[in-house]
Amino acid sequence: MDWQIVTVDGKPIGKAPKQDSVRTIALDSHTLQELRDHRDRMDEARKKAADAGLPWPEHGSVFVREGGAPINPDYLTDRFDLPEPNSGRSGCGFIPARCDSMGAAAGRINGCR
């Protein structure tokens, strides 16, 4: 992660993470392939937008809304708090977690059953 997105006064702001929070993580081959496939889908979406004469914002985000707009981090946090329809479950509640001494945990989901 080169960039951290935080919300200030309801607006997403990008900033470099603190130096002591910079980590390298290992990804398994399945996750790497999923990310490559996602990149290919995004390349295709950019091409279709360009062919249609529509702008595609370039901001370096991996995951974006339809049309290329960045996703507000509060939207994602709020999604964890919504109950899953017809499941009888309450929201999961996303709880940011500190990395352990091995740097393994970036976050955890608590309360999902």
N, C-alpha and C positions, 0 to 999 in steps of 0.2 A: 504494500500500500504506500503510494507516494503522497497521498493527499487524504486528509481527514475532513469530513463534512459535518459541521455542527449547525444548530439552529440558534440564531440570535435575533430576538424580537420577531420571531415567526418567519425569518428568512434564512435559507441555507447559506452558509458561508464556508468556503473551502480554505483550508490552511494546512501547512506541513505539520505532521505529528511531532510531538516532543521527541528529541533525540533519544532519550532513554526508553521510548516506547517503540522504536523501530525494530522490527523482527523479520526474520526470514522463516517462512513456514514451508513444510514439505506437503505436496499434494499428491494423492494417489493417481494412477494412470486414468482411472474412470473420470475423476474430477477434471483432470487436465483435458481429456477429450471433450467433456461437456462444455468447458470454457472455450475450447477451439470451435466447437459446433456453434456455440452462442455467438462468437466473433464472426463466423461466416454468415449467420442469420442477420446480424447487425450490418455487415457489409452489404448484403442483399437489400436490406431495408433502406440504407443510405442511397444505393444505386436507384431503387424504385422512386424514392423521393426526388432525387436529382432528375430522373427521366420525366417526372411529372411537374418539374419546375418548382418543387417545394423545398424550402430551406431545411437543412438538418443541422441543428446546433452542434458544434464541436466543442466539447468540454472535458473530454478524457474519461468520462464515466463508463464503466463496464455495463452496468444495468441502467436502462433508461425507460421512460414512458413511451408509449406509441408516439411516433413523430420525432423521437430523439430528445425530448425534454428531460432534464434531470429529475430524479425522484427525490422528493423532499424527505429527509431522514425521519421527520415526525410521522409521516404517513406509514413508514415501515414499522416504527415503534407502536403506533396505534393499532396496526393490523394484528400484532401479537395479543393485544388486549381484547379483541373481538371474539365472541364465542363462535365456535364452528356450528353452522346451521344444522339442525336435526341430529346433533351428536350428544346432546345432554352435557356437553363440556362447557366450562367457563373459559375465558381467555387464558392464554398460556402465561402472559406476563414476561416480557423480555427483561432480563436483568443483566446489565453489563457486568462482567467479572474482570478482576485483575488477572494478568498473566501469572501463572505459577512460576517457580524458579526455573523451569525448563522452557518457559514461554509457550506452553501448549494451549492454554485456554484464552480465547479472544472474547468469548461471551457464552452465555448458557441460557437455556430456556427452562424455566422453573414452573412447575405446577401442571404440566400437560399429563393427562391420564388417558 
